[in-house]
Amino acid sequence: MSELHNNPPSAESAWFLRRLPDMDEAQFKQWQALLEHRTGMALPAERRSFLETNLGIRMREIGCGSYQAYYETIVSGPDAIREWSTLVDRLTVQETRFFRDPDAFRLVADYVVTRPREQFRKRPIEAWSVGCSTGEEPYTLAMVLNECMGQLDLQPLYGVTGSDISTPVIEKARIGQFSARKLLGMEENMKTRYFRPAERNTVEIIDSIRERVCFTRLNVLDLDKAPMHG
């Protein structure tokens, strides 16, 4: 039988539960500019609460009492690079699922099946999923391309690259293991063809599809800084 004790909160828990002050307009614009400059993430005014919530969670974790102090930690603190990486991971992870945008994948399929078959015999199809999160989009692309190759009666010569700014989501994507809710809306025959049961009530991508997809950490803004080769 559990018991409840009316003990006073520790200093640590009292700090964690303390409400942070609201972010003023100047602070919000400062964070807006930093995120857009470093990641390309445009944060409209209506998403201020999203920013406050996510900053607040991290600030409580490290014991930082103001948005300005945390900003200075991110920009010029002794552990700025690591802390920035942690924050970006928190801000950029988004919920997604397989075939989340069916019209877009239908467009890809229509493009492939209407090309001359001969061009696919000469060179493989290369697809790129930018901001791939935990891998649902690039794996979906691989399934779509595999279906197209079968429809055209061609060897499955294709590859998909998934890139994202967040290292943890890239690592999760490489594993290729997903909860059943990620498959909501998929046709049953596609589920059967491309997934198999895995541990803890999850499913995993079959090897023939996972082998077609590679993942890399990439901030697309860095592409502007890459040297051009003639």
MDAnalysis code that builds the backbone (N, CA, C; Angstrom):
import MDAnalysis as mda
import numpy as np

u = mda.Universe.empty(690, n_residues=230, atom_resindex=np.repeat(np.arange(230), 3), trajectory=True)
u.add_TopologyAttr("name", ["N", "CA", "C"] * 230)
u.add_TopologyAttr("resid", np.arange(1, 231))
u.add_TopologyAttr("resname", ["MET", "SER", "GLU", "LEU", "HIS", "ASN", "ASN", "PRO", "PRO", "SER", "ALA", "GLU", "SER", "ALA", "TRP", "PHE", "LEU", "ARG", "ARG", "LEU", "PRO", "ASP", "MET", "ASP", "GLU", "ALA", "GLN", "PHE", "LYS", "GLN", "TRP", "GLN", "ALA", "LEU", "LEU", "GLU", "HIS", "ARG", "THR", "GLY", "MET", "ALA", "LEU", "PRO", "ALA", "GLU", "ARG", "ARG", "SER", "PHE", "LEU", "GLU", "THR", "ASN", "LEU", "GLY", "ILE", "ARG", "MET", "ARG", "GLU", "ILE", "GLY", "CYS", "GLY", "SER", "TYR", "GLN", "ALA", "TYR", "TYR", "GLU", "THR", "ILE", "VAL", "SER", "GLY", "PRO", "ASP", "ALA", "ILE", "ARG", "GLU", "TRP", "SER", "THR", "LEU", "VAL", "ASP", "ARG", "LEU", "THR", "VAL", "GLN", "GLU", "THR", "ARG", "PHE", "PHE", "ARG", "ASP", "PRO", "ASP", "ALA", "PHE", "ARG", "LEU", "VAL", "ALA", "ASP", "TYR", "VAL", "VAL", "THR", "ARG", "PRO", "ARG", "GLU", "GLN", "PHE", "ARG", "LYS", "ARG", "PRO", "ILE", "GLU", "ALA", "TRP", "SER", "VAL", "GLY", "CYS", "SER", "THR", "GLY", "GLU", "GLU", "PRO", "TYR", "THR", "LEU", "ALA", "MET", "VAL", "LEU", "ASN", "GLU", "CYS", "MET", "GLY", "GLN", "LEU", "ASP", "LEU", "GLN", "PRO", "LEU", "TYR", "GLY", "VAL", "THR", "GLY", "SER", "ASP", "ILE", "SER", "THR", "PRO", "VAL", "ILE", "GLU", "LYS", "ALA", "ARG", "ILE", "GLY", "GLN", "PHE", "SER", "ALA", "ARG", "LYS", "LEU", "LEU", "GLY", "MET", "GLU", "GLU", "ASN", "MET", "LYS", "THR", "ARG", "TYR", "PHE", "ARG", "PRO", "ALA", "GLU", "ARG", "ASN", "THR", "VAL", "GLU", "ILE", "ILE", "ASP", "SER", "ILE", "ARG", "GLU", "ARG", "VAL", "CYS", "PHE", "THR", "ARG", "LEU", "ASN", "VAL", "LEU", "ASP", "LEU", "ASP", "LYS", "ALA", "PRO", "MET", "HIS", "GLY"])
u.atoms.positions = np.array([
    [0.851, -1.188, 0.000],
    [0.000, 0.000, 0.000],
    [0.885, 1.236, 0.000],
    [0.628, 2.148, -0.903],
    [1.472, 3.342, -0.983],
    [1.058, 4.341, 0.078],
    [1.993, 5.199, 0.464],
    [1.727, 6.213, 1.464],
    [2.103, 7.578, 0.901],
    [1.362, 8.578, 1.313],
    [1.654, 9.955, 0.927],
    [2.218, 10.681, 2.134],
    [3.300, 11.385, 1.920],
    [3.926, 12.140, 3.008],
    [3.910, 13.620, 2.656],
    [3.569, 14.426, 3.594],
    [3.486, 15.861, 3.366],
    [4.808, 16.530, 3.715],
    [5.867, 16.062, 3.064],
    [7.178, 16.636, 3.322],
    [7.360, 17.902, 2.512],
    [8.084, 18.888, 3.026],
    [8.341, 20.101, 2.245],
    [9.214, 19.769, 1.046],
    [9.010, 20.448, -0.090],
    [9.800, 20.157, -1.276],
    [11.262, 20.511, -1.065],
    [12.131, 19.754, -1.681],
    [13.559, 20.058, -1.601],
    [13.834, 21.316, -2.389],
    [15.014, 21.887, -2.171],
    [15.382, 23.098, -2.906],
    [15.414, 22.838, -4.399],
    [15.867, 21.620, -4.757],
    [15.966, 21.282, -6.177],
    [14.596, 21.205, -6.817],
    [13.641, 20.493, -6.151],
    [12.313, 20.368, -6.736],
    [11.572, 21.696, -6.728],
    [11.810, 22.527, -5.690],
    [11.173, 23.843, -5.647],
    [11.623, 24.683, -6.825],
    [12.912, 24.605, -7.151],
    [13.437, 25.342, -8.305],
    [12.807, 24.844, -9.595],
    [12.687, 23.522, -9.736],
    [12.170, 22.951, -10.971],
    [10.712, 23.353, -11.194],
    [9.941, 23.477, -10.097],
    [8.524, 23.805, -10.216],
    [8.264, 25.299, -10.320],
    [9.267, 26.108, -10.073],
    [9.069, 27.554, -10.086],
    [8.747, 28.036, -11.496],
    [7.767, 28.900, -11.625],
    [7.364, 29.399, -12.934],
    [8.392, 30.401, -13.452],
    [8.767, 30.226, -14.713],
    [9.701, 31.162, -15.316],
    [8.966, 32.426, -15.732],
    [9.658, 33.571, -15.755],
    [9.002, 34.804, -16.207],
    [8.649, 34.696, -17.698],
    [7.626, 35.436, -18.123],
    [7.255, 35.439, -19.523],
    [8.385, 36.027, -20.366],
    [8.484, 35.560, -21.581],
    [9.483, 36.072, -22.510],
    [8.967, 37.380, -23.125],
    [9.750, 38.452, -22.993],
    [9.286, 39.722, -23.559],
    [9.596, 39.782, -25.060],
    [9.118, 40.805, -25.724],
    [9.230, 40.912, -27.175],
    [10.678, 40.956, -27.645],
    [11.512, 41.699, -26.931],
    [12.919, 41.809, -27.330],
    [13.621, 40.454, -27.220],
    [13.338, 39.719, -26.164],
    [13.946, 38.394, -26.000],
    [13.483, 37.435, -27.092],
    [12.183, 37.499, -27.403],
    [11.662, 36.615, -28.451],
    [12.326, 36.921, -29.785],
    [12.466, 38.179, -30.128],
    [13.104, 38.550, -31.399],
    [14.569, 38.109, -31.425],
    [15.227, 38.170, -30.269],
    [16.615, 37.733, -30.167],
    [16.743, 36.241, -30.466],
    [15.826, 35.453, -29.862],
    [15.834, 34.012, -30.117],
    [15.405, 33.700, -31.542],
    [14.422, 34.434, -32.051],
    [13.998, 34.264, -33.445],
    [15.186, 34.412, -34.397],
    [15.935, 35.503, -34.196],
    [17.059, 35.791, -35.081],
    [18.137, 34.715, -34.986],
    [18.418, 34.236, -33.771],
    [19.444, 33.208, -33.584],
    [19.057, 31.904, -34.285],
    [17.813, 31.481, -34.093],
    [17.360, 30.228, -34.694],
    [17.317, 30.314, -36.213],
    [16.868, 31.445, -36.738],
    [16.813, 31.581, -38.201],
    [18.211, 31.632, -38.797],
    [19.124, 32.332, -38.123],
    [20.496, 32.450, -38.633],
    [21.226, 31.114, -38.617],
    [21.048, 30.361, -37.537],
    [21.825, 29.125, -37.385],
    [21.175, 27.891, -38.015],
    [19.856, 27.874, -38.082],
    [19.182, 26.662, -38.575],
    [18.244, 26.898, -39.741],
    [17.891, 28.158, -40.000],
    [16.900, 28.438, -41.039],
    [15.475, 28.285, -40.533],
    [15.315, 27.990, -39.256],
    [13.978, 27.808, -38.676],
    [13.306, 29.165, -38.491],
    [12.205, 29.382, -39.209],
    [11.440, 30.618, -39.066],
    [10.368, 30.404, -38.009],
    [10.412, 31.185, -36.946],
    [9.496, 30.998, -35.823],
    [8.543, 32.193, -35.760],
    [7.297, 32.048, -36.236],
    [6.349, 33.168, -36.210],
    [5.938, 33.508, -34.786],
    [5.356, 34.693, -34.628],
    [4.990, 35.185, -33.296],
    [4.032, 34.252, -32.575],
    [3.137, 33.588, -33.336],
    [2.165, 32.718, -32.686],
    [2.800, 31.464, -32.094],
    [4.082, 31.210, -32.367],
    [4.756, 30.043, -31.803],
    [5.670, 30.429, -30.626],
    [5.445, 31.620, -30.088],
    [6.256, 32.033, -28.936],
    [6.077, 31.074, -27.770],
    [4.838, 30.613, -27.534],
    [4.601, 29.699, -26.414],
    [5.347, 28.381, -26.609],
    [5.440, 27.912, -27.877],
    [6.226, 26.708, -28.179],
    [7.673, 26.911, -27.781],
    [8.234, 28.072, -28.122],
    [9.624, 28.374, -27.783],
    [9.800, 28.486, -26.274],
    [8.896, 29.217, -25.617],
    [8.995, 29.375, -24.164],
    [8.949, 28.023, -23.449],
    [8.038, 27.154, -23.888],
    [7.895, 25.844, -23.248],
    [9.163, 25.025, -23.373],
    [9.700, 24.949, -24.593],
    [10.878, 24.116, -24.824],
    [12.144, 24.699, -24.204],
    [12.293, 26.015, -24.254],
    [13.420, 26.638, -23.562],
    [13.289, 26.428, -22.056],
    [12.059, 26.606, -21.551],
    [11.841, 26.489, -20.120],
    [12.183, 25.108, -19.588],
    [11.801, 24.067, -20.323],
    [12.112, 22.704, -19.898],
    [13.615, 22.511, -19.777],
    [14.335, 22.968, -20.797],
    [15.789, 22.793, -20.774],
    [16.445, 23.671, -19.713],
    [15.947, 24.881, -19.535],
    [16.512, 25.780, -18.527],
    [16.361, 25.207, -17.126],
    [15.217, 24.587, -16.858],
    [15.017, 23.969, -15.542],
    [15.966, 22.789, -15.349],
    [16.201, 22.058, -16.431],
    [17.091, 20.899, -16.337],
    [18.503, 21.306, -15.935],
    [18.947, 22.460, -16.405],
    [20.330, 22.873, -16.125],
    [20.406, 23.966, -15.059],
    [19.238, 24.377, -14.518],
    [19.235, 25.365, -13.444],
    [19.490, 26.778, -13.898],
    [18.939, 27.142, -15.047],
    [19.132, 28.497, -15.590],
    [17.853, 29.295, -15.350],
    [17.978, 30.492, -14.764],
    [16.804, 31.221, -14.291],
    [16.204, 32.255, -15.208],
    [16.852, 32.586, -16.325],
    [16.275, 33.594, -17.217],
    [16.609, 33.279, -18.673],
    [15.731, 33.746, -19.563],
    [15.955, 33.506, -20.992],
    [17.244, 34.168, -21.468],
    [17.551, 35.339, -20.907],
    [18.767, 36.037, -21.311],
    [20.011, 35.261, -20.891],
    [19.983, 34.727, -19.670],
    [21.135, 33.949, -19.192],
    [21.328, 32.700, -20.045],
    [20.213, 32.073, -20.429],
    [20.326, 30.869, -21.261],
    [20.813, 31.229, -22.658],
    [20.365, 32.364, -23.176],
    [20.836, 32.826, -24.484],
    [22.354, 33.000, -24.460],
    [22.860, 33.616, -23.406],
    [24.302, 33.831, -23.289],
    [25.048, 32.497, -23.145],
    [24.415, 31.535, -22.475],
    [25.007, 30.196, -22.369],
    [25.143, 29.559, -23.742],
    [24.096, 29.713, -24.556],
    [24.072, 29.136, -25.903],
    [25.085, 29.809, -26.823],
    [25.204, 31.120, -26.699],
    [26.043, 31.891, -27.632],
    [27.516, 31.882, -27.242],
    [27.792, 32.035, -25.948],
    [29.201, 32.219, -25.565],
    [29.624, 31.458, -24.313],
    [28.782, 30.561, -23.809],
    [29.148, 29.809, -22.622],
    [30.239, 28.793, -22.906],
    [30.900, 28.284, -21.856],
    [31.990, 27.319, -22.041],
    [31.542, 26.009, -22.685],
    [30.253, 25.678, -22.566],
    [29.733, 24.445, -23.156],
    [28.697, 24.767, -24.234],
    [28.921, 25.904, -24.928],
    [27.916, 26.424, -25.857],
    [27.592, 25.462, -26.995],
    [28.608, 24.812, -27.563],
    [28.382, 23.938, -28.725],
    [27.502, 22.753, -28.345],
    [27.830, 22.115, -27.218],
    [27.049, 20.948, -26.792],
    [25.633, 21.356, -26.404],
    [25.516, 22.489, -25.699],
    [24.192, 22.929, -25.255],
    [23.324, 23.337, -26.446],
    [23.930, 23.964, -27.443],
    [23.193, 24.334, -28.659],
    [22.674, 23.086, -29.366],
    [23.506, 22.068, -29.458],
    [23.106, 20.822, -30.101],
    [21.923, 20.185, -29.374],
    [21.962, 20.209, -28.039],
    [20.864, 19.656, -27.247],
    [19.576, 20.418, -27.500],
    [19.660, 21.743, -27.522],
    [18.473, 22.566, -27.719],
    [17.879, 22.352, -29.111],
    [18.715, 22.302, -30.125],
    [18.220, 22.108, -31.490],
    [17.479, 20.784, -31.608],
    [18.007, 19.744, -30.967],
    [17.327, 18.452, -30.980],
    [15.921, 18.581, -30.390],
    [15.779, 19.363, -29.331],
    [14.475, 19.526, -28.689],
    [13.499, 20.295, -29.587],
    [14.006, 21.290, -30.287],
    [13.134, 22.170, -31.053],
    [12.737, 21.629, -32.422],
    [13.529, 20.713, -32.954],
    [13.284, 20.296, -34.335],
    [12.615, 18.939, -34.474],
    [12.527, 18.154, -33.402],
    [11.888, 16.840, -33.504],
    [10.385, 17.032, -33.687],
    [9.822, 16.439, -34.746],
    [8.409, 16.568, -35.037],
    [7.778, 15.187, -35.198],
    [6.514, 15.113, -34.860],
    [5.764, 13.861, -35.016],
    [5.471, 13.641, -36.500],
    [5.727, 12.459, -36.981],
    [5.446, 12.148, -38.380],
    [5.016, 10.689, -38.485],
    [4.658, 10.259, -39.682],
    [4.238, 8.870, -39.878],
    [4.468, 8.512, -41.346],
    [4.304, 7.245, -41.669],
    [4.491, 6.791, -43.044],
    [3.349, 7.292, -43.935],
    [3.705, 7.672, -45.159],
    [2.740, 8.182, -46.139],
    [1.924, 9.342, -45.560],
    [2.596, 10.215, -44.799],
    [1.898, 11.338, -44.152],
    [1.312, 12.300, -45.176],
    [1.989, 12.449, -46.323],
    [1.508, 13.338, -47.385],
    [1.301, 12.506, -48.650],
    [0.165, 11.820, -48.765],
    [-0.033, 10.906, -49.894],
    [0.042, 11.577, -51.256],
    [-0.397, 12.830, -51.352],
    [-0.349, 13.525, -52.650],
    [1.093, 13.699, -53.127],
    [1.993, 13.991, -52.191],
    [3.398, 14.177, -52.564],
    [4.006, 12.865, -53.059],
    [3.693, 11.776, -52.381],
    [4.248, 10.482, -52.802],
    [3.605, 10.001, -54.107],
    [2.354, 10.366, -54.309],
    [1.699, 10.035, -55.578],
    [2.376, 10.787, -56.716],
    [2.771, 12.018, -56.465],
    [3.472, 12.817, -57.474],
    [4.806, 12.166, -57.837],
    [5.536, 11.672, -56.824],
    [6.802, 10.982, -57.075],
    [6.568, 9.751, -57.944],
    [5.568, 8.966, -57.574],
    [5.273, 7.746, -58.328],
    [4.886, 8.063, -59.768],
    [4.036, 9.074, -59.956],
    [3.614, 9.451, -61.313],
    [4.803, 9.902, -62.148],
    [5.724, 10.639, -61.527],
    [6.907, 11.105, -62.254],
    [7.744, 9.917, -62.726],
    [7.972, 8.959, -61.836],
    [8.838, 7.822, -62.165],
    [8.221, 6.948, -63.262],
    [6.958, 6.595, -63.107],
    [6.369, 5.642, -64.059],
    [6.118, 6.249, -65.432],
    [6.190, 7.585, -65.529],
    [5.998, 8.213, -66.849],
    [7.320, 8.548, -67.535],
    [8.438, 8.262, -66.900],
    [9.748, 8.474, -67.543],
    [10.037, 7.300, -68.478],
    [10.883, 7.530, -69.482],
    [11.326, 6.410, -70.333],
    [12.067, 5.369, -69.500],
    [11.700, 4.123, -69.642],
    [12.328, 3.074, -68.837],
    [13.832, 2.993, -69.052],
    [14.267, 3.326, -70.261],
    [15.675, 3.175, -70.605],
    [16.585, 3.979, -69.673],
    [16.110, 5.144, -69.239],
    [16.963, 5.977, -68.381],
    [17.203, 5.324, -67.023],
    [16.276, 4.488, -66.570],
    [16.453, 3.813, -65.294],
    [17.335, 2.574, -65.424],
    [17.566, 2.135, -66.646],
    [18.505, 1.025, -66.872],
    [19.937, 1.544, -66.893],
    [20.098, 2.836, -67.224],
    [21.435, 3.417, -67.354],
    [21.980, 3.916, -66.019],
    [21.101, 4.442, -65.177],
    [21.570, 4.976, -63.902],
    [20.467, 4.854, -62.858],
    [20.855, 4.684, -61.589],
    [19.847, 4.512, -60.534],
    [19.120, 5.818, -60.217],
    [17.942, 5.681, -59.642],
    [17.205, 6.840, -59.148],
    [17.771, 7.215, -57.785],
    [18.023, 8.502, -57.597],
    [18.526, 8.998, -56.314],
    [17.525, 9.994, -55.745],
    [17.046, 9.752, -54.532],
    [16.073, 10.632, -53.881],
    [16.655, 11.152, -52.573],
    [16.243, 12.354, -52.197],
    [16.753, 12.993, -50.988],
    [15.582, 13.493, -50.150],
    [15.529, 13.067, -48.906],
    [14.526, 13.531, -47.959],
    [15.191, 14.520, -47.008],
    [14.879, 15.808, -47.157],
    [15.470, 16.855, -46.325],
    [14.616, 17.017, -45.067],
    [15.248, 17.081, -43.916],
    [14.488, 17.160, -42.668],
    [13.713, 15.887, -42.436],
    [14.433, 14.761, -42.489],
    [13.779, 13.443, -42.517],
    [13.279, 12.975, -41.168],
    [13.600, 13.686, -40.076],
    [13.186, 13.298, -38.733],
    [13.586, 11.847, -38.447],
    [12.664, 11.027, -37.946],
    [13.021, 9.672, -37.517],
    [12.935, 8.642, -38.637],
    [12.841, 9.083, -39.886],
    [13.006, 8.178, -41.017],
    [11.760, 7.758, -41.768],
    [10.585, 8.159, -41.295],
    [9.363, 7.716, -41.959],
    [9.302, 8.160, -43.425],
    [9.697, 9.397, -43.699],
    [9.611, 9.890, -45.080],
    [10.581, 9.191, -46.024],
    [11.878, 9.091, -45.693],
    [12.778, 8.403, -46.629],
    [12.439, 6.927, -46.822],
    [11.988, 6.257, -45.760],
    [11.588, 4.860, -45.933],
    [10.341, 4.761, -46.818],
    [9.431, 5.721, -46.675],
    [8.255, 5.740, -47.549],
    [8.679, 5.953, -48.994],
    [9.615, 6.869, -49.206],
    [10.132, 7.100, -50.557],
    [10.699, 5.816, -51.153],
    [11.444, 5.072, -50.325],
    [12.027, 3.811, -50.802],
    [10.937, 2.817, -51.186],
    [9.884, 2.754, -50.392],
    [8.777, 1.851, -50.730],
    [8.108, 2.266, -52.041],
    [7.887, 3.571, -52.202],
    [7.253, 4.071, -53.425],
    [8.118, 3.741, -54.644],
    [9.419, 3.973, -54.535],
    [10.315, 3.690, -55.657],
    [10.376, 2.193, -55.947],
    [10.339, 1.396, -54.894],
    [10.352, -0.055, -55.093],
    [9.090, -0.514, -55.826],
    [7.952, 0.049, -55.453],
    [6.698, -0.276, -56.141],
    [6.766, 0.154, -57.611],
    [7.341, 1.305, -57.875],
    [7.458, 1.797, -59.251],
    [8.349, 0.882, -60.090],
    [9.466, 0.453, -59.504],
    [10.359, -0.437, -60.238],
    [9.671, -1.756, -60.590],
    [8.858, -2.250, -59.661],
    [8.110, -3.468, -59.933],
    [7.075, -3.260, -61.028],
    [6.407, -2.104, -60.981],
    [5.393, -1.793, -61.988],
    [6.009, -1.678, -63.380],
    [7.234, -1.161, -63.433],
    [7.928, -0.999, -64.715],
    [8.699, -2.252, -65.122],
    [8.663, -3.269, -64.266],
    [9.381, -4.516, -64.522],
    [10.880, -4.261, -64.703],
    [11.438, -3.452, -63.776],
    [12.854, -3.103, -63.813],
    [13.548, -3.583, -62.544],
    [14.864, -3.741, -62.631],
    [15.646, -4.040, -61.436],
    [15.546, -2.851, -60.480],
    [15.478, -3.109, -59.168],
    [15.310, -2.019, -58.196],
    [16.596, -1.207, -58.000],
    [16.930, -0.398, -58.993],
    [18.125, 0.442, -58.914],
    [17.723, 1.828, -58.413],
    [17.779, 2.007, -57.111],
    [17.423, 3.293, -56.519],
    [18.057, 3.391, -55.138],
    [18.188, 4.603, -54.670],
    [18.704, 4.847, -53.328],
    [18.095, 6.115, -52.775],
    [17.937, 6.181, -51.460],
    [17.343, 7.340, -50.798],
    [18.277, 7.813, -49.692],
    [18.500, 9.113, -49.632],
    [19.272, 9.715, -48.545],
    [18.335, 10.531, -47.672],
    [18.415, 10.323, -46.372],
    [17.654, 11.120, -45.423],
    [18.604, 11.986, -44.617],
    [18.308, 13.274, -44.516],
    [19.168, 14.172, -43.745],
    [18.332, 14.956, -42.743],
    [18.960, 15.276, -41.613],
    [18.282, 16.057, -40.585],
    [19.339, 16.744, -39.737],
    [18.950, 17.834, -39.116],
    [19.887, 18.583, -38.274],
    [20.070, 17.917, -36.910],
    [19.131, 17.046, -36.532],
    [19.138, 16.441, -35.200],
    [19.832, 15.079, -35.202],
    [20.899, 14.957, -34.436],
    [21.628, 13.686, -34.349],
    [20.799, 12.561, -33.737],
    [20.068, 12.779, -32.618],
    [19.285, 11.674, -32.046],
    [18.237, 11.105, -33.002],
    [17.560, 11.956, -33.775],
    [16.534, 11.406, -34.674],
    [17.176, 10.626, -35.820],
    [18.363, 11.055, -36.254],
    [19.082, 10.317, -37.302],
    [19.452, 8.924, -36.788],
    [19.932, 8.863, -35.558],
    [20.302, 7.565, -34.978],
    [19.077, 6.661, -34.859],
    [17.945, 7.232, -34.499],
    [16.714, 6.439, -34.403],
    [16.261, 5.978, -35.788],
    [16.402, 6.852, -36.779],
    [15.990, 6.498, -38.138],
    [16.794, 5.315, -38.668],
    [18.074, 5.283, -38.362],
    [18.927, 4.191, -38.851],
    [18.458, 2.834, -38.329],
    [17.907, 2.814, -37.127],
    [17.448, 1.555, -36.540],
    [16.268, 0.991, -37.321],
    [15.389, 1.874, -37.788],
    [14.267, 1.433, -38.607],
    [13.178, 0.698, -37.852],
    [12.971, 1.086, -36.590],
    [11.967, 0.423, -35.752],
    [10.921, 1.446, -35.327],
    [9.627, 1.082, -35.432],
    [8.575, 2.068, -35.240],
    [7.389, 1.482, -34.477],
    [6.648, 2.372, -33.810],
    [5.412, 1.951, -33.148],
    [4.318, 1.793, -34.200],
    [3.299, 1.033, -33.850],
    [2.231, 0.738, -34.810],
    [1.503, 1.993, -35.268],
    [1.449, 3.029, -34.419],
    [0.707, 4.234, -34.804],
    [1.354, 4.959, -35.982],
    [2.637, 4.712, -36.203],
    [3.313, 5.342, -37.332],
    [2.815, 4.801, -38.671],
    [2.112, 3.662, -38.635],
    [1.623, 3.037, -39.853],
    [0.153, 3.334, -40.111],
    [-0.446, 4.191, -39.284],
    [-1.859, 4.512, -39.453],
    [-2.103, 5.087, -40.847],
    [-3.123, 4.566, -41.515],
    [-3.459, 5.059, -42.844],
    [-2.808, 4.297, -43.977],
    [-1.834, 3.438, -43.660],
    [-1.181, 2.646, -44.703],
    [-2.069, 1.494, -45.136],
    [-1.979, 1.123, -46.406],
    [-2.708, -0.046, -46.883],
    [-2.136, -1.305, -46.242],
    [-3.008, -2.248, -45.939],
    [-2.590, -3.458, -45.240],
    [-1.559, -4.255, -46.033],
    [-1.734, -4.295, -47.359],
    [-0.774, -5.067, -48.158],
    [0.616, -4.448, -48.123],
    [0.691, -3.116, -47.986],
    [1.989, -2.448, -47.869],
    [2.617, -2.752, -46.512],
    [1.807, -2.771, -45.466],
    [2.322, -3.108, -44.135],
    [2.918, -4.517, -44.141],
    [2.190, -5.440, -44.748],
    [2.634, -6.833, -44.781],
    [3.906, -6.992, -45.605],
    [3.997, -6.221, -46.686],
    [5.120, -6.382, -47.601],
    [6.404, -5.765, -47.060],
    [6.293, -4.678, -46.331],
    [7.499, -3.922, -45.989],
    [7.855, -3.877, -44.501],
    [7.040, -4.491, -43.650],
    [7.332, -4.476, -42.215],
    [7.242, -5.888, -41.641],
    [7.946, -6.076, -40.530],
    [7.853, -7.339, -39.799],
    [7.807, -7.013, -38.309],
    [7.222, -7.898, -37.508],
    [7.130, -7.638, -36.061],
    [8.526, -7.525, -35.440],
    [8.628, -6.652, -34.446],
    [9.890, -6.475, -33.720],
    [9.594, -6.488, -32.223],
    [10.588, -6.147, -31.425],
    [10.446, -6.225, -29.968],
    [9.528, -5.144, -29.422],
    [8.970, -5.415, -28.252],
    [8.133, -4.462, -27.507],
    [7.004, -3.871, -28.360],
    [6.287, -4.728, -29.063],
    [5.112, -4.309, -29.833],
    [5.414, -3.260, -30.896],
    [6.605, -3.322, -31.450],
    [6.954, -2.421, -32.547],
    [7.087, -3.229, -33.837],
    [7.283, -2.512, -34.931],
    [7.547, -3.160, -36.217],
    [8.833, -2.579, -36.772],
    [9.476, -3.322, -37.678],
    [10.689, -2.804, -38.282],
    [10.649, -2.975, -39.797],
    [11.378, -2.087, -40.460],
    [11.476, -2.110, -41.922],
    [12.225, -3.371, -42.356],
    [11.775, -4.003, -43.412],
    [12.494, -5.177, -43.913],
    [13.855, -4.753, -44.464],
    [14.805, -5.673, -44.452],
    [16.184, -5.355, -44.809],
    [16.324, -4.821, -46.230],
    [15.558, -5.362, -47.173],
    [15.714, -4.954, -48.573],
    [15.366, -3.491, -48.793],
    [14.526, -2.921, -47.921],
    [14.214, -1.494, -47.998],
    [15.206, -0.688, -47.173],
    [15.522, -1.161, -45.969],
    [16.453, -0.412, -45.115],
    [17.822, -0.264, -45.780],
    [18.235, -1.269, -46.542],
    [19.534, -1.211, -47.219],
    [19.570, -0.162, -48.320],
    [18.406, 0.293, -48.753],
    [18.341, 1.296, -49.819],
    [18.387, 2.728, -49.290],
    [18.347, 2.868, -47.960],
    [18.252, 4.195, -47.356],
    [19.467, 4.458, -46.468],
    [20.090, 5.609, -46.658],
    [21.195, 6.014, -45.771],
    [20.836, 7.348, -45.129],
    [21.440, 7.618, -43.980],
    [21.107, 8.814, -43.218],
    [22.370, 9.605, -42.889],
    [22.222, 10.932, -42.849],
    [23.351, 11.783, -42.496],
    [22.844, 13.021, -41.775],
    [23.638, 13.499, -40.830],
    [23.287, 14.750, -40.158],
    [23.687, 15.909, -41.050],
    [22.755, 16.827, -41.273],
    [23.021, 17.956, -42.167],
    [22.133, 19.132, -41.818],
    [22.745, 20.294, -41.701],
    [22.012, 21.557, -41.640],
    [22.041, 22.121, -43.052],
    [20.893, 22.249, -43.689],
    [20.871, 22.667, -45.097],
    [21.484, 24.050, -45.294],
    [21.525, 24.870, -44.241],
    [22.157, 26.182, -44.373],
    [23.654, 26.056, -44.632],
    [24.242, 24.940, -44.198],
    [25.679, 24.731, -44.428],
    [25.991, 24.514, -45.887],
    [24.992, 24.156, -46.694],
    [25.244, 23.914, -48.115],
    [25.693, 25.182, -48.805],
    [25.201, 26.347, -48.318],
    [25.620, 27.616, -48.911],
    [27.097, 27.895, -48.673],
    [27.655, 27.271, -47.616],
    [29.049, 27.528, -47.263],
    [29.999, 26.520, -47.910],
    [29.433, 25.480, -48.516],
    [30.284, 24.450, -49.101],
    [30.997, 24.980, -50.331],
    [32.274, 24.638, -50.541],
    [33.007, 25.102, -51.728],
    [32.418, 24.516, -52.999],
    [32.385, 25.304, -54.034],
    [31.893, 24.863, -55.328],
    [33.034, 24.261, -56.135],
    [32.762, 23.151, -56.779],
    [33.786, 22.485, -57.588],
    [33.379, 22.541, -59.062],
    [34.312, 22.870, -59.867],
    [34.013, 22.972, -61.298],
    [34.063, 21.635, -61.972],
])
